[in-house]
């Protein structure tokens, strides 16, 4: 169903209807669209009209909805186009198996782990926007990439910035990497003020337009915590070599410090398409229609140390890295569970970090994973423990 047709570049987008996926298809269109690329597969979740429109526009071979119940809707939307349709976990596996030499991994959450790992195992270049691949299965995922011979190309703006700063330099000369964080909407808020924030205020990022999960993760800085864990695996660093600094303007996307005292930084207007384009065209650069950085309009660039009392997620990430084993996967599963509870109004904003810490402390003995099944098992336990904490403490509003 997904045999290559001899195109010089054949692509798959896992998670095409989300923010990263939509921007990826925009970049593909800007860099030549169907005249330059072939789309092997596109996958989405519940936005069937958009998924069907994308599949028709880009001439995808296969379109997949991750929701089995929506198979008939997608089938009807693509009737007469000749585009194959699939659904559910088996459909995602089919998309991952399509013969594409470049795969955008943009399915959010642990649902993206299995298909991304499958695509990596067949040697595809992976443009990585899914955090769970490295947070939950860092060693397993990196081993798979290296064994299969594909390339891992970071898409997060911070990791892309580091990747660009490292190009052409000896890795042994790297002393530290510095991930920048905007500080989100609560950068100057007190803990008392943060205790009563709503989902709507938490999702309002000052610089970036992102999905709900990433926006709230930015507000709590759990998103940056996960990026710390990712960076450790991506760039083969010790935990103490990964730093975070607050940079509210989001112009400097991240930096690399070298053993001679030099610091290399990558700058640009906040726009995810730049990082996506670099991952698509690496080691070259495509000409992209995005806003250019005008230095004459920059009045200042500010930097400040993060406050780990107000934002304990950073401390928890460092703890997970130091403990090792499956602690990062436990952190991720507990955080996802707490996030859903916050969105549902069951807990307060500050309670998310409290729940994560309790689950991590209770599961310190989890060993390293040898397979996805190991990861899923420990994540399942972490989610169950987090839910038990939430259910047992009806007063957990995060106001402490």
Backbone torsions as a table, in degrees:
resi	resn	phi	psi	omega
1	UNK	NA	-28.9	-174.2
2	UNK	-122.0	42.6	179.3
3	UNK	-74.2	142.6	178.6
4	UNK	-66.4	148.7	-178.1
5	UNK	-111.2	15.0	178.1
6	UNK	88.2	7.7	178.6
7	UNK	-67.9	144.4	179.4
8	UNK	-65.1	-23.4	-179.4
9	UNK	-144.1	118.4	-177.2
10	UNK	-120.7	126.4	-167.9
11	UNK	-123.0	150.7	170.1
12	UNK	-128.6	139.5	176.8
13	UNK	-119.1	107.3	175.6
14	UNK	-86.7	109.2	-176.0
15	UNK	95.7	47.7	-172.7
16	UNK	-75.5	-18.0	-176.7
17	UNK	-93.1	-6.1	175.7
18	UNK	-82.6	-180.0	-176.8
19	UNK	-58.5	-47.8	179.7
20	UNK	-65.1	-42.6	-179.7
21	UNK	-62.4	-44.0	178.8
22	UNK	-62.2	-43.6	178.2
23	UNK	-66.7	-33.8	177.5
24	UNK	-62.7	-45.1	179.8
25	UNK	-67.7	-31.4	174.9
26	UNK	-64.9	-42.4	177.1
27	UNK	-63.4	-44.1	178.9
28	UNK	-59.2	-41.5	178.5
29	UNK	-64.1	-42.5	-179.6
30	UNK	-65.0	-32.0	-176.4
31	UNK	-94.2	16.7	172.5
32	UNK	128.3	-17.2	177.3
33	UNK	56.4	-137.4	-175.0
34	UNK	-70.4	-15.6	176.4
35	UNK	-75.7	-20.5	-175.5
36	UNK	-115.6	-30.9	-174.1
37	UNK	-126.6	153.8	167.6
38	UNK	-112.3	137.6	178.3
39	UNK	-99.7	113.9	179.2
40	UNK	-74.9	-50.0	-176.4
41	UNK	-150.5	146.6	172.2
42	UNK	-127.1	138.0	177.9
43	UNK	-128.9	147.4	177.3
44	UNK	-145.1	-169.6	-179.1
45	UNK	-115.6	-90.7	-172.4
46	UNK	-107.7	-12.4	-178.5
47	UNK	-84.7	76.0	-175.6
48	UNK	-65.0	-42.6	178.4
49	UNK	-57.1	-43.4	-179.8
50	UNK	-68.6	-43.5	179.8
51	UNK	-59.7	-44.2	179.6
52	UNK	-64.7	-40.6	178.2
53	UNK	-63.1	-43.9	178.2
54	UNK	-60.8	-44.9	-178.3
55	UNK	-62.2	-40.6	178.6
56	UNK	-69.1	-45.2	-176.7
57	UNK	-60.8	-42.1	-174.7
58	UNK	-100.1	3.1	176.9
59	UNK	62.6	43.4	-178.6
60	UNK	-62.9	147.3	174.4
61	UNK	-75.7	-38.1	-175.3
62	UNK	-137.6	138.4	172.9
63	UNK	-123.6	135.8	-174.3
64	UNK	-131.9	131.9	166.6
65	UNK	-102.7	134.5	-179.3
66	UNK	-72.0	-13.2	-179.1
67	UNK	-96.3	111.1	-179.9
68	UNK	-54.7	-35.6	-176.0
69	UNK	-68.1	-15.7	-177.5
70	UNK	-102.1	8.0	-179.8
71	UNK	-55.9	-47.8	-177.2
72	UNK	-63.1	-38.1	178.9
73	UNK	-63.6	-43.5	179.5
74	UNK	-68.4	-39.6	178.2
75	UNK	-59.1	-44.6	-179.8
76	UNK	-67.1	-39.0	-178.3
77	UNK	-66.3	-25.1	-177.7
78	UNK	-110.8	13.5	179.8
79	UNK	-58.8	133.2	177.6
80	UNK	84.9	-2.7	-178.0
81	UNK	-90.3	-18.4	-174.8
82	UNK	82.3	1.6	178.8
83	UNK	-83.1	126.0	179.2
84	UNK	-70.9	150.1	-176.5
85	UNK	-128.2	140.2	175.7
86	UNK	-146.1	171.1	-176.3
87	UNK	-150.5	162.7	174.1
88	UNK	72.5	-168.0	-179.0
89	UNK	-61.6	-38.1	178.9
90	UNK	-66.5	-34.7	177.2
91	UNK	-67.2	-40.6	176.8
92	UNK	-64.2	-38.1	177.4
93	UNK	-64.2	-38.4	178.1
94	UNK	-65.2	-40.9	177.9
95	UNK	-63.2	-42.1	179.7
96	UNK	-64.7	-29.3	-178.2
97	UNK	-82.8	-12.8	179.5
98	UNK	-57.2	143.0	-177.5
99	UNK	-76.2	84.2	175.7
100	UNK	-124.4	139.2	-177.4
101	UNK	-90.0	-5.9	179.3
102	UNK	-141.0	127.1	-177.1
103	UNK	-127.0	121.9	172.1
104	UNK	-83.4	117.6	-179.9
105	UNK	-97.9	90.4	-174.5
106	UNK	-123.7	18.1	173.6
107	UNK	-77.0	124.4	-177.3
108	UNK	-75.8	147.1	174.0
109	UNK	81.1	-175.0	-177.9
110	UNK	-68.2	-15.0	176.7
111	UNK	-61.2	-24.0	-179.4
112	UNK	-86.1	-9.2	-174.1
113	UNK	-66.0	-53.2	-175.6
114	UNK	-62.6	-50.0	179.6
115	UNK	-64.7	-35.4	179.4
116	UNK	-68.3	-41.7	177.7
117	UNK	-63.8	-37.5	178.5
118	UNK	-66.0	-41.1	177.7
119	UNK	-65.4	-40.1	178.2
120	UNK	-64.4	-37.3	-176.6
121	UNK	-66.2	-22.9	178.0
122	UNK	-95.2	8.2	171.7
123	UNK	92.2	11.1	178.9
124	UNK	-71.1	151.7	168.4
125	UNK	-73.2	131.5	-176.9
126	UNK	-109.9	115.9	170.2
127	UNK	-87.5	108.1	-166.1
128	UNK	-96.9	112.7	171.5
129	UNK	-115.5	-8.4	178.1
130	UNK	-86.6	118.1	-175.3
131	UNK	-73.4	-31.7	-172.2
132	UNK	-63.4	-26.9	-179.2
133	UNK	-57.5	-40.2	-179.6
134	UNK	-97.4	-32.0	179.6
135	UNK	-68.0	-45.0	-175.0
136	UNK	-92.0	-29.3	-172.6
137	UNK	-137.2	42.2	-173.6
138	UNK	-54.0	-55.0	-176.8
139	UNK	-67.1	-41.9	178.7
140	UNK	-63.1	-43.6	-177.7
141	UNK	-68.2	-45.0	-179.8
142	UNK	-63.9	-38.7	177.4
143	UNK	-63.5	-40.0	179.3
144	UNK	-64.1	-45.0	178.3
145	UNK	-58.9	-48.3	-177.0
146	UNK	-66.3	-40.0	-177.9
147	UNK	-68.9	-37.5	-176.3
148	UNK	-84.1	-18.4	175.6
149	UNK	90.2	8.7	176.5
150	UNK	-83.0	178.3	178.2
151	UNK	-113.2	144.6	175.9
152	UNK	-104.9	116.5	-174.0
153	UNK	-116.7	109.9	-175.3
154	UNK	-70.1	143.4	-178.7
155	UNK	-113.5	-28.4	173.1
156	UNK	-52.0	138.5	-174.9
157	UNK	-58.9	-36.8	-178.6
158	UNK	-68.9	-45.7	-179.5
159	UNK	-71.1	-33.6	174.5
160	UNK	-63.4	-40.0	178.7
161	UNK	-61.2	-45.0	178.4
162	UNK	-63.3	-44.0	179.0
163	UNK	-57.2	-42.3	179.2
164	UNK	-69.6	-38.2	179.2
165	UNK	-69.0	-26.0	-178.3
166	UNK	-84.9	-17.6	-175.0
167	UNK	-56.7	123.5	177.3
168	UNK	86.9	-2.9	-178.8
169	UNK	-107.3	153.8	178.1
170	UNK	-75.5	126.1	-177.2
171	UNK	-63.5	-29.4	-178.5
172	UNK	-68.0	-14.4	178.5
173	UNK	-85.8	-6.9	-179.1
174	UNK	-75.1	125.6	178.6
175	UNK	-96.0	-37.5	-178.2
176	UNK	-163.1	158.7	168.0
177	UNK	-119.3	148.9	-175.3
178	UNK	-124.6	106.5	177.2
179	UNK	-82.6	128.6	176.6
180	UNK	-91.0	147.8	177.7
181	UNK	-135.2	137.0	-178.5
182	UNK	-68.7	-24.9	-173.3
183	UNK	92.8	-11.1	176.1
184	UNK	64.7	-167.1	-176.1
185	UNK	-72.9	-13.3	-175.7
186	UNK	-114.4	26.5	-176.2
187	UNK	-55.9	-37.6	-177.7
188	UNK	-109.1	7.1	-177.9
189	UNK	-78.4	148.8	175.4
190	UNK	-81.9	165.5	176.9
191	UNK	-61.9	-35.8	179.1
192	UNK	-63.1	-41.0	178.2
193	UNK	-69.3	-37.4	-178.6
194	UNK	-69.9	-23.9	-177.8
195	UNK	-64.4	-26.3	-174.2
196	UNK	-110.3	13.6	-177.8
197	UNK	-70.3	153.6	178.6
198	UNK	-101.9	170.3	176.6
199	UNK	-60.1	-40.2	-177.5
200	UNK	-64.8	-41.3	178.6
201	UNK	-72.5	-32.7	-179.5
202	UNK	-70.8	-26.6	-177.1
203	UNK	-88.1	-2.9	-175.6
204	UNK	-90.3	87.5	-179.4
205	UNK	-78.1	138.8	-176.7
206	UNK	-72.6	-22.1	-173.3
207	UNK	-122.0	-36.3	-171.6
208	UNK	-110.7	149.7	172.1
209	UNK	-103.5	110.8	-172.2
210	UNK	-137.8	170.9	176.2
211	UNK	-70.3	170.8	-175.5
212	UNK	-59.6	-47.0	-176.2
213	UNK	-61.6	-48.0	-177.5
214	UNK	-69.5	-37.5	-179.4
215	UNK	-63.6	-45.6	179.0
216	UNK	-70.7	-33.7	174.7
217	UNK	-63.4	-33.5	176.0
218	UNK	-69.9	-38.9	-179.8
219	UNK	-64.8	-37.3	180.0
220	UNK	-88.9	-12.6	-174.5
221	UNK	70.2	12.4	171.4
222	UNK	-67.1	-29.5	176.5
223	UNK	-61.7	-41.9	178.4
224	UNK	-69.8	-34.3	177.2
225	UNK	-60.7	-43.9	178.3
226	UNK	-65.8	-36.0	178.3
227	UNK	-65.1	-33.0	175.7
228	UNK	-61.2	-44.5	179.6
229	UNK	-66.7	-42.8	177.0
230	UNK	-57.8	-46.1	-175.8
231	UNK	-61.4	-37.2	179.4
232	UNK	-57.7	-43.4	-178.8
233	UNK	-79.1	-44.1	-177.7
234	UNK	-56.7	-43.2	-172.2
235	UNK	-111.4	12.2	174.2
236	UNK	51.9	59.7	-175.8
237	UNK	-113.9	162.6	168.6
238	UNK	-80.1	153.2	178.9
239	UNK	-54.8	-36.6	-177.4
240	UNK	-73.2	-7.4	178.4
241	UNK	-90.5	-2.9	-178.1
242	UNK	-104.4	115.6	-179.2
243	UNK	-116.3	159.4	175.7
244	UNK	-129.2	137.1	175.5
245	UNK	-135.4	143.3	179.5
246	UNK	-82.5	129.1	179.1
247	UNK	-138.8	91.1	-169.1
248	UNK	-62.3	-24.2	-178.1
249	UNK	-77.9	-17.1	-179.2
250	UNK	54.6	38.7	176.8
251	UNK	-97.3	-44.7	172.8
252	UNK	-85.2	113.9	-171.5
253	UNK	-83.9	-26.3	170.0
254	UNK	175.9	170.6	-174.2
255	UNK	-140.4	158.3	175.6
256	UNK	-125.1	126.0	176.5
257	UNK	-101.1	133.6	-176.7
258	UNK	-106.7	166.3	-174.0
259	UNK	-67.2	-15.2	177.8
260	UNK	-93.7	7.4	179.2
261	UNK	93.7	-9.3	178.8
262	UNK	-71.1	148.8	174.9
263	UNK	-129.4	125.1	177.5
264	UNK	-103.6	134.0	-179.0
265	UNK	-127.7	149.0	173.7
266	UNK	-112.3	128.3	-175.7
267	UNK	-120.1	155.8	176.3
268	UNK	173.3	162.0	174.4
269	UNK	-65.4	138.3	180.0
270	UNK	-59.5	109.7	179.5
271	UNK	-162.0	114.0	-175.8
272	UNK	-62.2	-20.6	-176.8
273	UNK	-65.5	-25.7	178.9
274	UNK	-65.6	-47.5	178.8
275	UNK	-66.6	-38.8	178.4
276	UNK	-63.1	-44.6	180.0
277	UNK	-61.7	-40.8	-179.6
278	UNK	-65.1	-38.5	177.6
279	UNK	-67.0	-32.9	-178.9
280	UNK	-76.4	-35.6	-173.8
281	UNK	-104.0	-6.3	-176.4
282	UNK	-50.6	136.4	9.7
283	UNK	-90.3	7.2	176.4
284	UNK	-92.5	-179.0	177.3
285	UNK	-128.6	134.0	177.3
286	UNK	-89.9	153.6	178.1
287	UNK	-81.7	117.1	-171.1
288	UNK	-119.4	139.6	179.0
289	UNK	-89.0	80.1	175.4
290	UNK	-128.7	163.3	179.7
291	UNK	-63.1	136.0	177.1
292	UNK	-88.2	147.3	178.8
293	UNK	-74.0	122.9	179.7
294	UNK	-105.5	102.5	-176.3
295	UNK	-64.9	-25.0	-179.1
296	UNK	-70.3	-16.7	-179.9
297	UNK	-97.9	-1.3	178.8
298	UNK	-89.3	109.8	-179.6
299	UNK	-81.3	-29.2	-178.8
300	UNK	-165.2	157.4	171.7
301	UNK	-127.6	117.4	-174.8
302	UNK	-104.8	147.2	176.9
303	UNK	-139.3	140.2	178.5
304	UNK	-151.4	154.9	179.4
305	UNK	-71.7	142.3	177.5
306	UNK	-72.0	147.3	178.4
307	UNK	-96.0	104.9	-175.9
308	UNK	-81.2	-1.5	171.6
309	UNK	-81.6	-47.4	177.0
310	UNK	-74.5	-29.2	-178.7
311	UNK	-124.9	75.0	-175.5
312	UNK	-69.3	-8.8	-179.8
313	UNK	-56.8	-36.9	-179.3
314	UNK	-65.7	-41.4	176.8
315	UNK	-63.8	-39.0	-179.9
316	UNK	-67.2	-36.2	176.7
317	UNK	-64.5	-42.3	179.2
318	UNK	-64.9	-39.1	176.9
319	UNK	-62.0	-43.9	179.3
320	UNK	-62.0	-41.0	179.1
321	UNK	-66.9	-40.0	-178.8
322	UNK	-70.0	-39.0	178.5
323	UNK	-71.8	-35.2	178.8
324	UNK	71.2	-153.7	-177.8
325	UNK	59.9	-133.2	-178.7
326	UNK	-100.5	15.1	179.5
327	UNK	-59.5	-40.8	176.6
328	UNK	-60.5	-39.7	178.2
329	UNK	-65.4	-37.4	178.3
330	UNK	-65.8	-44.2	176.1
331	UNK	-56.4	-47.7	-177.1
332	UNK	-62.0	-46.7	-177.5
333	UNK	-65.7	-42.1	179.4
334	UNK	-66.1	-38.8	179.9
335	UNK	-66.5	-42.3	178.1
336	UNK	-61.0	-42.0	179.4
337	UNK	-64.5	-44.5	178.9
338	UNK	-65.6	-38.0	177.4
339	UNK	-58.1	-49.1	-178.8
340	UNK	-63.1	-36.3	177.8
341	UNK	-66.6	-38.5	177.3
342	UNK	-64.9	-46.6	-180.0
343	UNK	-61.4	-34.7	-179.8
344	UNK	-79.9	-3.6	179.2
345	UNK	81.3	15.0	-177.8
346	UNK	-84.6	-26.7	179.6
347	UNK	-137.1	164.9	176.2
348	UNK	-85.6	170.8	-176.3
349	UNK	-60.1	-46.3	-176.5
350	UNK	-71.4	-21.0	-178.0
351	UNK	-68.3	-21.2	-179.5
352	UNK	-57.6	-48.5	-179.6
353	UNK	-67.5	-35.5	179.0
354	UNK	-61.6	-43.4	-179.6
355	UNK	-65.0	-45.6	179.8
356	UNK	-58.5	-45.6	-178.1
357	UNK	-63.9	-40.9	179.2
358	UNK	-63.2	-42.5	-179.9
359	UNK	-67.7	-42.9	178.5
360	UNK	-60.1	-43.9	-179.3
361	UNK	-65.1	-33.9	-178.5
362	UNK	-76.7	-15.4	-175.3
363	UNK	-124.5	39.7	-176.1
364	UNK	-68.9	-19.4	-173.8
365	UNK	-90.8	3.2	-179.4
366	UNK	-63.1	130.8	-176.8
367	UNK	-91.2	177.8	-177.6
368	UNK	-68.6	145.0	-178.1
369	UNK	-82.3	141.6	174.4
370	UNK	-105.7	-10.3	-178.1
371	UNK	-156.6	169.3	175.7
372	UNK	-62.1	-35.7	-179.9
373	UNK	-59.5	-40.1	177.3
374	UNK	-61.2	-43.0	-178.4
375	UNK	-65.4	-46.1	-179.2
376	UNK	-62.5	-36.9	-179.5
377	UNK	-65.1	-46.9	-177.9
378	UNK	-72.1	-33.1	175.8
379	UNK	-65.7	-38.9	177.7
380	UNK	-60.7	-42.4	177.4
381	UNK	-64.6	-40.9	-179.9
382	UNK	-64.3	-40.3	178.3
383	UNK	-65.0	-41.6	179.5
384	UNK	-62.9	-43.0	178.7
385	UNK	-64.1	-42.0	179.4
386	UNK	-63.1	-43.9	178.7
387	UNK	-63.8	-36.7	178.6
388	UNK	-64.6	-40.2	178.4
389	UNK	-63.6	-44.4	-179.0
390	UNK	-63.2	-44.6	-178.1
391	UNK	-69.6	-33.2	-176.1
392	UNK	-77.8	-24.1	-175.4
393	UNK	-118.8	88.6	-178.7
394	UNK	-68.8	-13.3	-179.1
395	UNK	-93.4	5.0	-175.2
396	UNK	-74.4	82.3	-178.9
397	UNK	-103.2	-1.0	178.9
398	UNK	78.0	17.7	-175.5
399	UNK	-90.6	6.4	179.4
400	UNK	-73.1	NA	NA
